[in-house]
Amino acid sequence: MLKQMHVFDFLVIAAYLLITLGFGVVCGRGQSRKEFFAAGGSMGWFVVGLSVMATLFSSNSFVMYPSAAFGSSLRVGLTLVAVTFMAPVVVWVFIPVYSRLRCETAYEYLERRFHVSVRCLASGLFILLRIGWMASATFAASMVIASVAGISQNVVILSLGVIAISYTMLGGLRAVMWTDVLQFFIFTMTILLSVALLISKSESGVEGIMETYFQGREGLVFDFTPSLTLKYGSWAILIGIFLEALSAFGADQVAVQRYLSSKDERTSQRGFGLNLLGMWIVIPGLLAIGVGLYSYFENHPEQLRPVLQDHFDTIGEPMPPMASNDVGNAVRRANLQDKALPQFVRLHFPPGMTGLFLAALMAAVMSSIDSGIHSVTTAIVVDFRDRLRPKWKPDDPERDVLLIRVLILLVGTLSVTLACFVGPLGDVFEIGKKTTAAFGGPLLAVFLLALFSKRTTSRAVFSATLLSACATMLLIYNCEDWFGDNWFAVWFWPIGFGLTFVLVAPLNFVFRQRTEPAEPPLTFRQVMQSYPDNTELAP
């Protein structure tokens, strides 16, 4: 494929990679610790909003939404409903708490509400969650890049990993956030151009695409069947994605770090509104790509046959004979829907646009890596080194920044290495959910208990969180053996979340406090009453 790419494609890719490295060099001059971790607290709502959207949308999403729409249904589009219902909680609860307390990490609040042990447990869960998420997200998009470009997937992962680690290590959060903005515009432009190309390839336009997609199929938009195994079931999306999004945008250091980089509370809130608007543009666009791919390959099934042939060659079996009209179904039965978009790109993208598509996927990969390693490093330094081993913190600020950069290199190397070994866990959607659900659900529960339960004790919440995380992880990897079926991965989010609440009630009784605390617990209400809105203090 590399030999078939036009010079314009190489120029687009080279320009993108040089610009991202340039951000690291420019933003890395004369950096202090606050500048490295929080961009000096000077970022505006536009950068904050697009950065949050680009980094948490991830390369998993870029691959998963078209794949889901091509493979089975549009039900995954209910993600937009779940995220919209989640938004007010983040805007009016989480952002004001972090902003008014002037936390360095989200988990600092948990120490002020409970105990340092709860802070360290939550931060540790976040680190495990984010490293697993980075590995799966990097694997997802690199698989498509490798397929389109015709090069080894591990080469893609390692090459993009080196570039992302480099500009993150040099430029800190400011470089990461500005590259996120660039990445948002690149993959948005790619989505719009891809949809336009698919429409132009259809002989009957948008109406014909929709007619082909829905013909003879039911339950494509909604399916409220009460089932734990139904893939993209409506209940699973509405409940599970609501909790996942609330955890990602409210209790995850990746998002919180961007709120803390903003000028004030109101700036963060406006930025989150922009993030929500961006999701309402990008997700429908990606689903439209999947719908267009389904319609196109139903009308031109022979163009999809090489995907099946490659699959059977890989597993060492002869491809069985089949009629042309059954090729698409055979691709879906073999769980090869991730291959449909790369095949269309190889066949039909014009010079320059293939390079833009690859740059968009590279942007998705590097956005996952840069934000993940930066936030994980922040958590390790602030929540563990500075809090538990303050003597390890150098007196010299320049040496401190140097050691932080070395740690970013180590965390990045670990994450990129793990990404090379994610494949056997399942398809990209399953990989992403399984590597985050066990830790993300309990982590969200900790924050909600901290914010809204005055009676929850430190020892009870610590024990309940640890037990529920372990139990959910055990269930995820033994579900088929124990129950005979693989549950849809999103259901593990409410399981981990709910189990924490179930356990904390009896544990509160076991670990009940003998005496009243000297000060009222730092719940959401107490924060809002006792700490001023820092928007009023901003210059």
C-alpha positions as CSV (number, residue, x, y, z in Angstrom):
1,M,0.0,0.0,0.0
2,L,2.8,2.4,0.7
3,K,3.9,2.2,-2.9
4,Q,0.4,3.1,-4.0
5,M,0.2,6.2,-1.8
6,H,0.5,9.5,-3.6
7,V,3.2,12.1,-2.7
8,F,0.4,14.3,-1.3
9,D,-0.5,11.6,1.2
10,F,3.1,11.6,2.5
11,L,3.2,15.4,2.6
12,V,0.0,15.5,4.7
13,I,1.3,12.9,7.2
14,A,4.7,14.5,7.4
15,A,3.2,18.0,8.0
16,Y,1.0,16.7,10.8
17,L,3.8,14.9,12.6
18,L,6.2,17.9,12.3
19,I,3.6,20.2,13.7
20,T,2.9,18.0,16.7
21,L,6.6,17.8,17.5
22,G,6.8,21.5,17.0
23,F,4.2,22.1,19.7
24,G,6.4,20.1,22.1
25,V,9.5,22.2,21.3
26,V,7.7,25.6,21.4
27,C,5.8,24.9,24.6
28,G,8.8,23.3,26.4
29,R,10.8,26.5,26.8
30,G,11.4,27.5,30.4
31,Q,8.9,25.2,32.0
32,S,8.0,25.2,35.7
33,R,6.3,22.4,37.4
34,K,2.9,24.2,37.4
35,E,3.3,25.0,33.7
36,F,4.2,21.3,33.0
37,F,1.2,19.9,34.9
38,A,-1.5,22.6,34.6
39,A,-0.4,24.8,31.7
40,G,0.0,27.6,34.3
41,G,-3.7,27.7,34.9
42,S,-4.1,30.0,31.9
43,M,-6.0,28.0,29.2
44,G,-9.2,29.3,27.7
45,W,-12.6,27.6,27.2
46,F,-12.0,26.8,23.5
47,V,-8.8,24.9,24.1
48,V,-10.1,23.2,27.2
49,G,-13.3,22.0,25.5
50,L,-11.7,20.7,22.4
51,S,-8.9,19.1,24.3
52,V,-11.3,17.2,26.7
53,M,-13.3,16.1,23.7
54,A,-10.3,14.9,21.6
55,T,-8.5,13.1,24.4
56,L,-11.5,11.2,25.9
57,F,-13.1,10.5,22.6
58,S,-10.0,8.4,21.8
59,S,-9.0,6.2,18.9
60,N,-11.2,3.4,20.3
61,S,-14.2,5.6,19.4
62,F,-12.8,6.5,16.0
63,V,-12.8,2.8,15.0
64,M,-15.7,1.5,17.1
65,Y,-18.6,3.7,15.9
66,P,-18.3,3.0,12.2
67,S,-17.6,-0.6,13.0
68,A,-20.7,-0.9,15.1
69,A,-22.9,0.8,12.6
70,F,-21.6,-1.4,9.8
71,G,-21.7,-4.5,11.8
72,S,-25.0,-4.6,13.7
73,S,-26.9,-1.5,14.6
74,L,-27.1,2.2,15.3
75,R,-28.1,1.6,18.9
76,V,-24.7,2.7,20.1
77,G,-25.8,6.2,19.0
78,L,-27.7,6.3,22.3
79,T,-24.3,7.2,23.7
80,L,-25.2,10.8,22.9
81,V,-28.3,10.6,25.1
82,A,-26.4,9.1,28.0
83,V,-23.6,11.7,27.7
84,T,-26.1,14.6,27.5
85,F,-27.8,13.4,30.7
86,M,-24.5,13.1,32.4
87,A,-23.3,16.6,31.4
88,P,-25.1,18.6,34.1
89,V,-23.6,16.5,36.9
90,V,-20.1,17.3,35.6
91,V,-20.8,21.0,35.0
92,W,-22.6,21.8,38.2
93,V,-21.0,19.3,40.7
94,F,-17.6,18.0,39.7
95,I,-16.1,21.1,38.1
96,P,-17.0,23.5,40.9
97,V,-15.5,21.2,43.5
98,Y,-12.2,20.8,41.8
99,S,-12.0,24.5,40.9
100,R,-12.9,25.8,44.3
101,L,-10.6,23.5,46.2
102,R,-7.8,24.2,43.7
103,C,-6.8,20.6,43.6
104,E,-3.7,19.3,41.7
105,T,-5.4,16.0,41.1
106,A,-9.0,14.8,41.4
107,Y,-7.9,12.4,44.1
108,E,-6.6,15.1,46.4
109,Y,-10.2,15.9,47.2
110,L,-10.8,12.3,48.4
111,E,-8.1,12.8,51.1
112,R,-9.7,16.0,52.3
113,R,-13.0,14.2,52.4
114,F,-11.9,10.8,53.8
115,H,-8.3,9.8,54.3
116,V,-5.0,9.6,52.5
117,S,-5.5,5.8,52.0
118,V,-8.7,6.5,50.0
119,R,-6.8,9.0,47.9
120,C,-4.0,6.6,47.1
121,L,-6.5,3.7,46.4
122,A,-8.5,5.9,44.0
123,S,-5.4,7.3,42.3
124,G,-4.0,3.7,41.9
125,L,-7.3,2.5,40.3
126,F,-7.1,5.5,37.9
127,I,-3.5,4.6,37.0
128,L,-4.4,1.0,36.2
129,L,-7.6,2.1,34.3
130,R,-5.7,4.6,32.2
131,I,-2.8,2.4,31.3
132,G,-5.2,-0.3,30.2
133,W,-7.2,2.3,28.3
134,M,-4.1,3.7,26.6
135,A,-3.1,0.2,25.5
136,S,-6.5,-0.7,24.0
137,A,-7.1,2.7,22.4
138,T,-3.6,2.6,20.8
139,F,-4.1,-0.9,19.5
140,A,-7.5,0.0,18.0
141,A,-6.5,2.8,15.7
142,S,-3.1,1.4,14.9
143,M,-4.8,-1.8,13.6
144,V,-6.6,0.4,11.0
145,I,-3.5,2.4,10.1
146,A,-1.5,-0.8,9.6
147,S,-4.2,-2.2,7.4
148,V,-4.5,0.9,5.2
149,A,-0.7,1.6,5.0
150,G,0.3,-2.1,4.6
151,I,2.9,-2.1,7.4
152,S,3.3,-3.9,10.6
153,Q,0.9,-2.9,13.4
154,N,3.7,-3.0,16.0
155,V,5.8,-0.6,13.8
156,V,2.8,1.8,13.8
157,I,2.4,1.6,17.6
158,L,6.0,2.0,18.4
159,S,6.6,4.9,15.9
160,L,3.6,6.9,17.0
161,G,4.3,6.1,20.6
162,V,7.8,7.6,20.3
163,I,6.5,10.8,18.7
164,A,3.7,11.2,21.3
165,I,6.0,10.6,24.2
166,S,8.5,13.1,22.8
167,Y,6.2,16.1,22.5
168,T,4.5,15.3,25.8
169,M,7.9,15.0,27.6
170,L,9.1,18.3,26.0
171,G,6.0,20.5,26.1
172,G,3.9,19.3,29.1
173,L,0.2,19.8,29.3
174,R,0.1,22.9,27.1
175,A,1.7,21.0,24.2
176,V,-0.7,18.1,24.8
177,M,-3.8,20.3,24.8
178,W,-2.8,22.2,21.7
179,T,-2.1,19.0,19.8
180,D,-5.5,17.8,21.0
181,V,-7.1,20.8,19.3
182,L,-5.2,20.1,16.1
183,Q,-6.2,16.5,16.3
184,F,-9.9,17.4,16.8
185,F,-10.0,19.4,13.6
186,I,-8.1,16.8,11.6
187,F,-10.4,13.9,12.5
188,T,-13.5,16.1,12.2
189,M,-12.4,17.1,8.6
190,T,-11.7,13.5,7.8
191,I,-15.2,12.4,9.0
192,L,-17.0,15.0,6.9
193,L,-15.0,14.2,3.8
194,S,-15.5,10.5,4.3
195,V,-19.3,10.9,4.6
196,A,-19.3,13.1,1.4
197,L,-17.3,10.5,-0.5
198,L,-19.6,7.7,0.5
199,I,-22.6,9.7,-0.6
200,S,-21.0,10.5,-3.9
201,K,-20.3,6.8,-4.5
202,S,-24.0,5.9,-3.9
203,E,-26.0,5.8,-7.1
204,S,-29.2,6.9,-5.3
205,G,-27.9,9.4,-2.8
206,V,-28.7,9.6,1.0
207,E,-32.2,8.2,0.5
208,G,-30.8,5.1,-1.2
209,I,-28.2,4.6,1.5
210,M,-30.8,4.7,4.2
211,E,-33.2,2.4,2.4
212,T,-30.4,-0.2,1.8
213,Y,-29.3,0.0,5.5
214,F,-32.7,-0.5,7.0
215,Q,-34.2,-2.9,4.5
216,G,-35.3,-6.2,6.1
217,R,-33.7,-5.4,9.4
218,E,-35.3,-4.6,12.8
219,G,-34.1,-3.2,16.1
220,L,-31.3,-1.1,14.5
221,V,-31.9,2.1,16.5
222,F,-33.5,0.8,19.7
223,D,-33.7,-2.6,21.4
224,F,-34.9,-2.6,25.0
225,T,-34.8,-6.4,25.3
226,P,-33.7,-7.1,29.0
227,S,-30.6,-9.0,28.2
228,L,-27.0,-9.1,29.6
229,T,-25.7,-10.6,26.4
230,L,-27.3,-8.5,23.7
231,K,-24.6,-6.5,22.0
232,Y,-25.3,-2.7,22.0
233,G,-28.6,-3.3,23.8
234,S,-30.4,0.0,24.5
235,W,-30.5,-0.5,28.3
236,A,-26.8,-1.3,28.4
237,I,-25.9,1.8,26.4
238,L,-28.1,4.2,28.4
239,I,-27.1,2.9,31.8
240,G,-23.5,1.7,31.2
241,I,-22.3,4.6,29.0
242,F,-23.9,7.1,31.4
243,L,-21.8,5.7,34.2
244,E,-18.7,5.4,32.0
245,A,-19.0,9.0,30.8
246,L,-19.6,10.3,34.3
247,S,-16.5,8.5,35.5
248,A,-14.4,9.7,32.5
249,F,-15.5,13.3,32.6
250,G,-15.9,13.7,36.4
251,A,-13.5,11.3,38.2
252,D,-10.7,10.8,35.7
253,Q,-7.5,12.8,36.0
254,V,-7.3,13.2,32.2
255,A,-10.4,15.4,32.1
256,V,-9.8,17.0,35.6
257,Q,-6.3,18.1,34.6
258,R,-7.9,20.1,31.8
259,Y,-10.4,21.7,34.1
260,L,-7.6,22.7,36.4
261,S,-5.6,24.2,33.5
262,S,-8.4,26.7,32.8
263,K,-8.5,30.3,34.0
264,D,-11.4,29.8,36.3
265,E,-14.5,27.7,37.1
266,R,-16.7,29.3,34.5
267,T,-14.1,28.8,31.8
268,S,-14.1,25.0,32.5
269,Q,-17.9,24.9,32.4
270,R,-18.0,26.7,29.0
271,G,-15.3,24.4,27.8
272,F,-17.3,21.3,28.7
273,G,-20.2,22.7,26.8
274,L,-18.0,22.9,23.7
275,N,-16.9,19.3,24.4
276,L,-20.6,18.2,24.4
277,L,-21.3,20.1,21.1
278,G,-18.2,18.4,19.5
279,M,-19.5,15.0,20.5
280,W,-22.9,15.8,18.8
281,I,-21.0,16.5,15.6
282,V,-18.4,13.7,15.6
283,I,-20.4,10.7,16.8
284,P,-23.3,11.1,14.2
285,G,-20.6,11.6,11.6
286,L,-18.8,8.3,12.5
287,L,-22.2,6.5,12.6
288,A,-23.0,7.9,9.1
289,I,-19.7,6.4,7.8
290,G,-20.7,3.0,9.1
291,V,-24.2,3.3,7.5
292,G,-22.6,4.4,4.2
293,L,-20.1,1.5,4.3
294,Y,-22.9,-1.0,4.8
295,S,-24.9,0.4,1.9
296,Y,-21.9,0.6,-0.4
297,F,-20.6,-2.9,0.2
298,E,-24.1,-4.4,0.0
299,N,-24.2,-3.0,-3.5
300,H,-20.6,-3.9,-4.3
301,P,-20.0,-7.1,-2.2
302,E,-17.1,-8.4,-4.4
303,Q,-15.0,-5.4,-3.2
304,L,-15.3,-6.8,0.4
305,R,-14.3,-10.4,-0.6
306,P,-10.5,-9.7,-0.1
307,V,-11.2,-9.0,3.5
308,L,-12.6,-12.5,4.0
309,Q,-9.8,-14.0,1.9
310,D,-7.1,-12.4,4.1
311,H,-9.0,-13.7,7.2
312,F,-9.0,-17.3,6.0
313,D,-5.4,-17.1,4.9
314,T,-4.4,-15.8,8.3
315,I,-6.1,-18.7,10.1
316,G,-4.8,-21.2,7.6
317,E,-8.2,-22.4,6.2
318,P,-9.6,-22.3,2.7
319,M,-12.3,-19.8,2.1
320,P,-15.6,-21.5,1.5
321,P,-17.5,-20.6,-1.7
322,M,-20.3,-18.1,-1.2
323,A,-22.7,-16.0,-3.2
324,S,-21.9,-12.3,-3.6
325,N,-24.9,-11.2,-1.5
326,D,-23.6,-13.2,1.5
327,V,-20.2,-11.7,1.6
328,G,-21.2,-8.8,3.9
329,N,-22.9,-11.2,6.4
330,A,-19.9,-13.5,6.3
331,V,-17.6,-10.5,7.2
332,R,-19.9,-9.7,10.2
333,R,-20.1,-13.3,11.3
334,A,-16.3,-13.4,11.3
335,N,-16.2,-10.2,13.4
336,L,-14.3,-8.4,10.7
337,Q,-16.4,-5.2,10.6
338,D,-13.3,-3.2,11.7
339,K,-11.8,-4.0,8.3
340,A,-14.6,-2.4,6.2
341,L,-13.5,1.2,6.5
342,P,-9.8,0.4,5.7
343,Q,-10.9,-1.5,2.6
344,F,-13.0,1.4,1.4
345,V,-10.1,3.8,2.0
346,R,-7.7,1.6,0.0
347,L,-10.1,1.4,-2.9
348,H,-11.6,4.8,-3.2
349,F,-9.9,7.6,-1.2
350,P,-8.2,10.1,-3.7
351,P,-4.6,11.3,-3.3
352,G,-4.1,13.5,-0.3
353,M,-7.3,12.2,1.4
354,T,-5.7,8.9,2.2
355,G,-2.9,10.8,3.9
356,L,-5.5,12.9,5.8
357,F,-7.3,9.7,6.9
358,L,-4.1,8.2,8.2
359,A,-3.2,11.5,9.9
360,A,-6.6,11.4,11.6
361,L,-6.0,7.9,12.9
362,M,-2.5,8.9,14.0
363,A,-4.0,11.9,15.8
364,A,-6.4,9.6,17.6
365,V,-3.6,7.2,18.6
366,M,-1.3,10.0,19.8
367,S,-4.2,11.8,21.6
368,S,-4.8,8.6,23.6
369,I,-1.1,8.2,24.4
370,D,-0.1,11.8,25.3
371,S,-3.1,12.5,27.6
372,G,-2.8,9.2,29.3
373,I,0.9,9.3,30.1
374,H,0.7,12.9,31.2
375,S,-2.2,12.3,33.6
376,V,-0.8,9.1,34.9
377,T,2.6,10.7,35.6
378,T,0.8,13.6,37.4
379,A,-1.0,11.1,39.6
380,I,2.2,9.2,40.4
381,V,4.1,12.4,41.3
382,V,1.4,14.3,43.2
383,D,-0.6,11.5,44.9
384,F,2.3,9.1,45.7
385,R,5.7,10.7,45.6
386,D,4.9,14.2,46.9
387,R,2.3,12.9,49.4
388,L,3.9,9.7,50.7
389,R,7.6,10.4,50.1
390,P,8.0,14.2,50.1
391,K,11.8,13.9,50.8
392,W,12.1,12.4,47.3
393,K,11.0,15.7,45.8
394,P,14.1,17.7,44.6
395,D,14.6,21.2,46.0
396,D,15.7,22.4,42.6
397,P,12.6,23.1,40.4
398,E,14.5,22.3,37.2
399,R,15.7,19.0,38.5
400,D,12.1,18.2,39.5
401,V,10.8,18.9,36.0
402,L,13.6,16.7,34.6
403,L,12.6,13.8,36.8
404,I,9.0,14.2,35.8
405,R,10.0,14.0,32.2
406,V,12.0,10.8,32.9
407,L,8.9,9.4,34.5
408,I,6.8,10.3,31.5
409,L,9.3,8.4,29.3
410,L,8.9,5.3,31.6
411,V,5.1,5.4,31.7
412,G,4.9,5.9,28.0
413,T,7.2,3.1,27.3
414,L,5.1,0.7,29.4
415,S,1.9,1.8,27.8
416,V,3.1,1.5,24.3
417,T,4.7,-1.9,25.0
418,L,1.4,-3.2,26.4
419,A,-0.5,-1.9,23.3
420,C,1.5,-4.5,21.2
421,F,-0.2,-7.3,23.2
422,V,-3.8,-6.3,23.4
423,G,-5.1,-8.1,20.4
424,P,-6.1,-11.5,21.9
425,L,-8.6,-9.9,24.3
426,G,-11.3,-9.3,21.7
427,D,-12.7,-6.6,19.4
428,V,-11.9,-3.0,20.0
429,F,-15.2,-2.2,21.8
430,E,-14.8,-5.2,24.2
431,I,-11.2,-4.4,24.8
432,G,-11.8,-0.8,25.8
433,K,-14.7,-1.6,28.2
434,K,-13.1,-4.6,29.8
435,T,-9.9,-2.8,30.6
436,T,-11.7,0.1,32.3
437,A,-15.0,-1.2,33.8
438,A,-13.4,-3.0,36.7
439,F,-11.7,0.1,38.0
440,G,-13.9,2.9,36.6
441,G,-17.2,1.9,38.2
442,P,-15.9,1.7,41.8
443,L,-13.9,4.9,41.2
444,L,-17.0,6.8,40.3
445,A,-18.8,5.4,43.3
446,V,-16.1,6.7,45.6
447,F,-16.6,10.2,44.4
448,L,-20.3,10.1,44.6
449,L,-20.2,8.8,48.2
450,A,-17.7,11.5,49.1
451,L,-19.8,14.2,47.6
452,F,-23.2,13.2,48.8
453,S,-23.0,10.8,51.8
454,K,-22.1,12.4,55.1
455,R,-22.2,9.1,57.0
456,T,-19.8,7.1,54.8
457,T,-16.5,6.4,56.7
458,S,-13.0,6.2,55.3
459,R,-12.4,2.6,56.2
460,A,-15.8,1.5,54.8
461,V,-15.4,3.2,51.4
462,F,-11.8,2.0,51.1
463,S,-12.8,-1.6,51.8
464,A,-15.9,-1.5,49.6
465,T,-14.0,0.0,46.7
466,L,-11.2,-2.5,46.8
467,L,-13.5,-5.4,47.1
468,S,-15.8,-4.3,44.3
469,A,-12.9,-3.7,41.9
470,C,-11.5,-7.1,42.6
471,A,-14.9,-8.8,42.3
472,T,-15.7,-7.0,39.0
473,M,-12.3,-8.0,37.5
474,L,-12.9,-11.6,38.6
475,L,-16.3,-11.6,37.0
476,I,-15.1,-10.1,33.8
477,Y,-12.6,-12.8,33.1
478,N,-14.7,-15.7,34.4
479,C,-18.1,-14.7,33.2
480,E,-18.4,-17.3,30.4
481,D,-17.1,-20.1,32.6
482,W,-19.5,-19.2,35.5
483,F,-22.7,-18.3,33.5
484,G,-22.1,-19.9,30.1
485,D,-22.3,-16.6,28.2
486,N,-20.2,-13.6,27.6
487,W,-22.0,-10.6,28.9
488,F,-22.0,-7.4,26.9
489,A,-18.9,-5.5,28.2
490,V,-20.7,-2.2,29.1
491,W,-22.8,-4.1,31.8
492,F,-19.7,-4.4,33.9
493,W,-19.8,-0.6,34.5
494,P,-23.0,-0.7,36.6
495,I,-22.0,-3.9,38.2
496,G,-18.7,-2.4,39.6
497,F,-20.4,0.8,40.5
498,G,-23.5,-0.8,42.1
499,L,-21.4,-3.3,44.0
500,T,-19.5,-0.6,45.8
501,F,-22.7,1.0,47.1
502,V,-24.1,-2.5,48.1
503,L,-20.9,-3.2,50.1
504,V,-20.4,0.2,51.7
505,A,-23.7,0.1,53.7
506,P,-22.8,-3.0,55.9
507,L,-19.2,-1.9,56.0
508,N,-20.3,1.5,57.4
509,F,-22.0,-0.3,60.2
510,V,-18.8,-2.5,60.9
511,F,-16.5,0.6,60.7
512,R,-18.8,3.1,62.3
513,Q,-17.2,6.1,63.9
514,R,-17.3,6.2,67.7
515,T,-17.1,9.9,68.0
516,E,-18.3,12.8,65.9
517,P,-15.7,14.4,63.6
518,A,-14.3,17.8,64.7
519,E,-15.4,19.4,61.4
520,P,-18.3,18.6,59.1
521,P,-17.3,16.3,56.2
522,L,-16.3,18.0,53.0
523,T,-19.3,17.0,50.9
524,F,-20.5,18.9,47.8
525,R,-22.8,21.1,49.9
526,Q,-20.0,22.0,52.3
527,V,-17.6,22.9,49.5
528,M,-20.2,25.1,47.9
529,Q,-21.0,26.9,51.2
530,S,-17.4,27.3,52.4
531,Y,-15.3,28.0,49.3
532,P,-15.8,30.9,46.9
533,D,-16.2,30.7,43.2
534,N,-12.7,31.4,41.9
535,T,-14.2,33.1,38.8
536,E,-14.7,36.1,41.0
537,L,-11.0,36.1,42.0
538,A,-9.7,35.7,38.4
539,P,-8.0,38.8,36.9
